Amino acid sequence: MRSGAVAERRSARTTAQPRNPVTTPHRPIAVFDSGVGGLSVLRHIRTQLPQERLIYLADQANVPYGSRSLAEIRAFSEAITHFLLNLGAKLIVVACNTASGAALTHLRQTFPDVPFVGMEPAVKPAAAQTKRGKVGVLATAGTFKSQRYEALMARFAQGVQVFENSCQGLVDLIESGQTDTPATEQLLRACVAPMLNEGVDTLVLGCTHYPFIRPLLAQIAGPAVAIIDPAPAVARQTKRRLQQHNLLARSDSPGSVTALTTGNADQLARFAERVLDFPLTVTTAVWRNNQLFTAQ
C-alpha cells in the first residue's frame, strides 16, 4: 500500500469501531471503487438523488482490483468502509464489480447495521432480452471467479450461451484516460470479436470502468447488439434502500459531491471533468499501516 511524505490527519475515531451511521437523513451516501470506474455509478446516483450529499472514494493506489487476491480485496474494502463510516456515511455503494463479488457478503456480516448496495453483472436482464440466446459478458477475472457471479449464472443463464472475456489491460487504459484511443480500440476489438463471430446480440458491461468505453464498444459491435450497463439499476436500488431505512434527504436539499483518491487527485479531477456533468472537488487519502487517513 502506498504512503508518502504527505502529512496525515487522523480523526479521533479512525481506529475505533465506527458508530452506527444509520441515524439521520442528512448524512452522506458513500460510493467507492478501485479507481475511476465508480464514477459511472456516481453520475447515475446524482441524477436519481440530486438532493443527496455524495462522497466518492477511488482507491487508485491499488487499482486494478481484478488481479488481486480475495483476501486483499476484502482487506481494502473493510478498511475503506471504516474510513467512510468515520466520514459519516449513512449508506455505502460498493461501485466495483470485483469488490462486490469478493467482499460484499463479508462487509454485510462485519457491519450488520450499515446498508450496502453492490454491483453485479447484468446477466438476468441480458438473458431475458437476448433473441439469439447468446450473451457476452465483459468483466474482470476477479468477477468471473466470484461466488456471486457463479450464483448469477446458475440462477439466470440456464438455456443461454454466455461468452466471457476479462479484457485484460482495459481497466489500466481507462484509468490513464485512454477511452477512445487506437490502443483501446485494438484491445476492445480483440475482446469482443470472438463473441460477435459467435452471434451474440447482447453485451453486458460487468465492470464499472467499462461504461466509459461504451461509445467505442457500440461502434465496434454495431446497432444490432444491445449493451447493458447496470449503473442505472444500482442508482434506483440505492434510492429504494434509503427509503426502506427512512434515510432520504429532504427534497429541497441542494445536495453536493466530493471525492477522495489514494492516487493522484489532479488526474482523477481531470477524468471526472471529462465524464461528469457536475463539478467534482478531489482531495487525497493515504494508506498507512493498512488503514486510510485523510491528507492535509
SVG drawing of the C-alpha trace seen along z (x, -y; Angstrom):
<svg xmlns="http://www.w3.org/2000/svg" viewBox="-39 -24 47 49">
<polyline fill="none" stroke="black" stroke-width="0.4" points="0.0,0.0 1.2,-3.5 2.3,-6.0 4.4,-9.1 5.6,-12.5 2.0,-13.8 1.1,-14.8 -1.8,-12.8 -4.6,-13.8 -6.2,-11.0 -9.7,-11.6 -10.5,-10.7 -12.5,-7.7 -10.2,-6.3 -9.0,-3.2 -12.2,-2.8 -15.2,-0.8 -17.4,-3.4 -20.6,-4.4 -23.8,-3.3 -24.2,-5.7 -27.8,-4.9 -29.2,-7.8 -30.2,-10.9 -31.0,-11.6 -28.6,-14.5 -25.6,-12.2 -23.9,-11.5 -24.1,-8.4 -20.6,-7.0 -19.5,-5.3 -16.2,-3.6 -14.3,-1.8 -10.7,-0.8 -10.4,-3.8 -12.4,-5.9 -14.9,-3.2 -17.3,-4.0 -17.8,-7.5 -20.1,-5.7 -22.3,-4.8 -21.9,-8.1 -23.3,-10.1 -26.5,-8.0 -26.9,-8.3 -26.5,-12.1 -29.2,-12.1 -31.5,-9.9 -30.9,-11.6 -29.8,-15.2 -30.7,-16.3 -28.2,-13.9 -24.7,-14.6 -22.3,-12.2 -18.8,-11.1 -16.7,-9.2 -13.5,-7.2 -11.2,-5.9 -8.5,-3.5 -6.2,-4.3 -3.1,-3.3 -4.3,0.3 -6.1,0.3 -6.9,2.7 -8.6,5.0 -9.3,7.6 -5.9,9.2 -5.7,9.1 -6.5,11.9 -9.7,12.3 -8.0,11.6 -6.5,8.3 -9.8,7.1 -11.6,7.9 -9.0,6.1 -9.1,3.0 -12.9,3.0 -13.2,3.3 -10.6,0.5 -12.4,-1.7 -15.7,-1.1 -14.3,-2.1 -12.9,-5.2 -16.2,-6.1 -18.3,-5.5 -15.9,-7.8 -16.8,-10.4 -20.5,-9.9 -21.8,-7.7 -25.4,-6.5 -25.2,-4.0 -22.3,-2.7 -22.4,-1.7 -19.7,0.7 -19.4,-0.6 -16.9,2.1 -18.0,5.5 -14.8,7.2 -15.1,5.8 -18.8,6.7 -18.1,10.2 -15.2,10.6 -16.2,8.6 -19.9,7.6 -21.1,10.5 -18.1,10.1 -18.9,6.3 -22.6,7.0 -21.5,9.5 -18.9,7.2 -21.1,4.1 -24.6,5.5 -26.2,2.1 -24.9,0.5 -27.0,0.5 -24.8,1.6 -25.6,1.6 -23.4,3.7 -22.7,4.4 -23.3,7.5 -23.1,8.2 -26.5,7.8 -26.8,11.4 -30.5,11.6 -31.7,8.8 -29.3,9.9 -30.7,13.5 -34.2,12.1 -33.8,9.9 -31.4,11.8 -33.2,13.1 -30.5,15.4 -29.8,16.9 -26.2,15.7 -24.8,13.1 -21.3,11.7 -20.0,10.6 -17.1,8.2 -15.7,8.3 -12.6,8.7 -11.0,12.0 -11.9,11.4 -15.6,11.0 -15.6,14.2 -14.1,16.1 -16.5,14.9 -19.3,16.9 -21.7,14.1 -21.1,14.5 -21.4,18.2 -24.7,17.8 -26.0,15.4 -25.1,17.8 -26.8,20.7 -30.0,18.7 -30.5,16.8 -28.3,18.1 -29.9,21.5 -30.5,22.1 -28.4,19.2 -24.9,19.3 -22.6,16.9 -19.3,15.9 -16.8,14.3 -13.8,12.1 -11.8,10.4 -10.4,7.7 -7.0,7.8 -5.4,4.3 -8.6,2.4 -9.0,1.1 -5.5,-0.3 -6.1,-2.1 -9.3,-3.6 -7.6,-4.7 -5.0,-6.5 -7.8,-8.4 -7.5,-6.4 -11.2,-5.8 -11.1,-6.3 -7.5,-5.8 -6.3,-3.3 -4.7,-1.2 -8.1,-0.9 -9.9,-0.1 -7.4,2.6 -7.8,4.3 -11.5,4.0 -11.9,5.4 -9.8,8.4 -12.0,8.9 -15.4,8.8 -14.6,10.2 -14.9,13.8 -18.2,13.1 -19.5,11.2 -18.4,14.0 -20.4,16.4 -23.5,14.2 -24.0,12.6 -26.8,10.0 -26.3,8.6 -23.2,7.4 -23.0,6.9 -20.7,4.3 -19.5,6.2 -17.0,3.7 -17.8,0.1 -14.9,-1.2 -16.4,0.1 -19.3,-2.3 -16.6,-4.9 -15.7,-2.9 -19.4,-2.2 -19.4,-4.6 -16.4,-2.8 -17.9,0.6 -21.1,-0.4 -19.2,-1.4 -17.4,1.9 -20.4,4.1 -22.9,2.3 -26.5,1.2 -27.9,4.8 -26.1,5.6 -27.6,4.3 -25.2,3.1 -26.4,3.3 -24.9,1.0 -26.2,1.9 -25.4,-1.5 -28.9,-3.0 -30.4,0.0 -27.9,-0.4 -28.9,-4.1 -32.6,-3.0 -31.6,-0.4 -29.8,-3.0 -32.9,-5.1 -35.0,-2.1 -32.6,-1.2 -32.7,-4.8 -36.5,-4.7 -36.5,-1.4 -34.4,-3.0 -36.1,-6.4 -32.8,-8.0 -33.8,-10.0 -32.6,-13.6 -35.1,-16.4 -36.2,-17.1 -35.3,-20.8 -31.7,-20.0 -29.2,-21.2 -27.0,-18.1 -23.2,-18.0 -20.5,-15.8 -16.9,-15.4 -14.2,-12.9 -11.1,-11.4 -8.4,-9.3 -5.5,-7.3 -3.8,-8.2 -3.3,-11.4 -6.0,-13.9 -5.4,-16.0 -5.6,-13.0 -8.9,-12.0 -10.3,-15.5 -9.3,-15.8 -11.0,-12.5 -14.1,-13.5 -14.3,-16.8 -14.5,-14.8 -17.2,-12.3 -19.4,-14.1 -21.8,-17.0 -21.3,-18.4 -18.1,-19.7 -16.1,-17.4 -13.6,-18.5 -10.9,-15.9 -8.7,-15.6 -6.2,-12.9 -6.5,-10.0 -3.4,-7.9 -2.8,-4.3 -0.7,-3.8 -0.5,-0.5 -3.4,0.9 -5.7,-2.0 -6.9,-5.1 -6.3,-8.6 -7.3,-12.0 -4.3,-14.0 -3.9,-17.7"/>
</svg>
